Amino acid sequence: MDRFAGRAAIVTGAAQGIGAATARRLAAEGASVAVVDLTAERGQAVVDEITEAGGTAAAFGCDVADQASVQGMTERVVNRFGRLDVLVNNAGITRDNLLFKMPLADWDAVLRTNLTSIFLCCQAAQKYMVEARYGRIVSLSSRSALGNRGQVNYAAAKAGVQGLTTTLAIELGPFNITVNAVAPGYIATAMTAATAERVGASFEDHQRMVATQTPLRRVGQPAEVAAAIAFLASDDASYVSGQTLYINGGAR
Ligand SMILES: NC(=O)c1ccc[n+]([C@@H]2O[C@H](COP(=O)([O-])OP(=O)(O)OC[C@H]3O[C@@H](n4cnc5c(N)ncnc54)[C@H](O)[C@@H]3O)[C@@H](O)[C@H]2O)c1
């Protein structure tokens, strides 16, 4: 498949996990991919993997929670690839705690990294997309948007992503820009490995426990989220906008 031939994409938080799988998938389908993470060094292994497989990618260091950093990165990506067609807002963090124990700093960090960052990246990217009358934006929400004990900050941010998505679909639709979100359930990555550690379970036991509560009887893999992101970022989804697609093995 070459659904992204001639297209350029930014994937934030692409050094590992879902972002790395998305960068690999978009590159395998022909996109030039900006592998964006806190430092360019962090993303270099993913870039090497993509280029060794015959794809095109470059690593960019950027703190998505910082406006100047996002603006600078977006400009550098457009200078490098000559265009910007796809933005995948994937970078995210967790700082879990029950409300009564949660420091304000952890509320702020999660809102800023998971939600404000998307406002910043969309604002920087829309400039090029509006001019080109073409754009595909896909952001990471989460099943936690529906409520998850110990994640008041994360759930609020991920629910916010859904509101931002429906609104930007309205604002950017007239410029042929679609805006969608995916809301994964439990995906086996460093993020869920850290959750397992926090609750005192091995990663394997934690996944087994979650699997028993999931209709498909297993947890998800990064490539399975990447496939859905690639669909929403492609022209196969040209009339899909303002949607959040849950990717959670059938869990309610
Ligand atoms: N793993 C899951 O079960 C799951 C479920 C639902 C949603 N999500 C969401 O999917 C996205 C990716 O999750 P993951 O599990 O692959 O996480 P991960 O922790 O494995 O990777 C996140 C990446 O984002 C980068 N990052 C963090 N803060 C950044 C910043 N300020 N600027 C630039 N990069 C930054 C990290 O360096 C890391 O490489 C996140 O938005 C997460 O909330 C994950």
The ligand as a Gaussian input file, in Angstrom:
#p B3LYP/6-31G(d) Opt

LIG

0 1
 N       -0.593000       2.556000      26.292000
 C       -1.884000       2.655000      26.469000
 O       -2.532000       1.736000      26.999000
 C       -2.631000       3.889000      26.029000
 C       -4.036000       3.844000      26.087000
 C       -4.746000       4.981000      25.681000
 C       -4.078000       6.095000      25.224000
 N       -2.725000       6.102000      25.180000
 C       -2.086000       7.325000      24.690000
 O       -1.276000       7.004000      23.567000
 C       -0.156000       7.895000      23.519000
 C        1.135000       7.069000      23.450000
 O        1.169000       6.217000      24.574000
 P        2.300000       5.109000      24.784000
 O        1.702000       4.067000      25.632000
 O        2.924000       4.751000      23.488000
 O        3.314000       5.958000      25.700000
 P        4.890000       5.891000      25.934000
 O        5.107000       6.411000      27.296000
 O        5.420000       4.554000      25.576000
 O        5.438000       6.946000      24.848000
 C        5.150000       8.299000      24.947000
 C        6.212000       9.082000      24.218000
 O        5.892000      10.488000      24.331000
 C        7.082000      11.193000      24.598000
 N        6.792000      12.450000      25.282000
 C        6.322000      12.621000      26.548000
 N        6.235000      13.917000      26.851000
 C        6.644000      14.600000      25.755000
 C        6.787000      15.976000      25.457000
 N        6.486000      16.923000      26.361000
 N        7.245000      16.319000      24.224000
 C        7.562000      15.377000      23.308000
 N        7.444000      14.051000      23.532000
 C        6.994000      13.674000      24.744000
 C        7.909000      10.259000      25.468000
 O        9.287000      10.616000      25.456000
 C        7.607000       8.899000      24.813000
 O        8.543000       8.608000      23.806000
 C       -0.269000       8.776000      24.754000
 O       -0.939000       9.984000      24.410000
 C       -1.132000       7.960000      25.686000
 O       -1.811000       8.766000      26.623000
 C       -1.984000       5.029000      25.569000

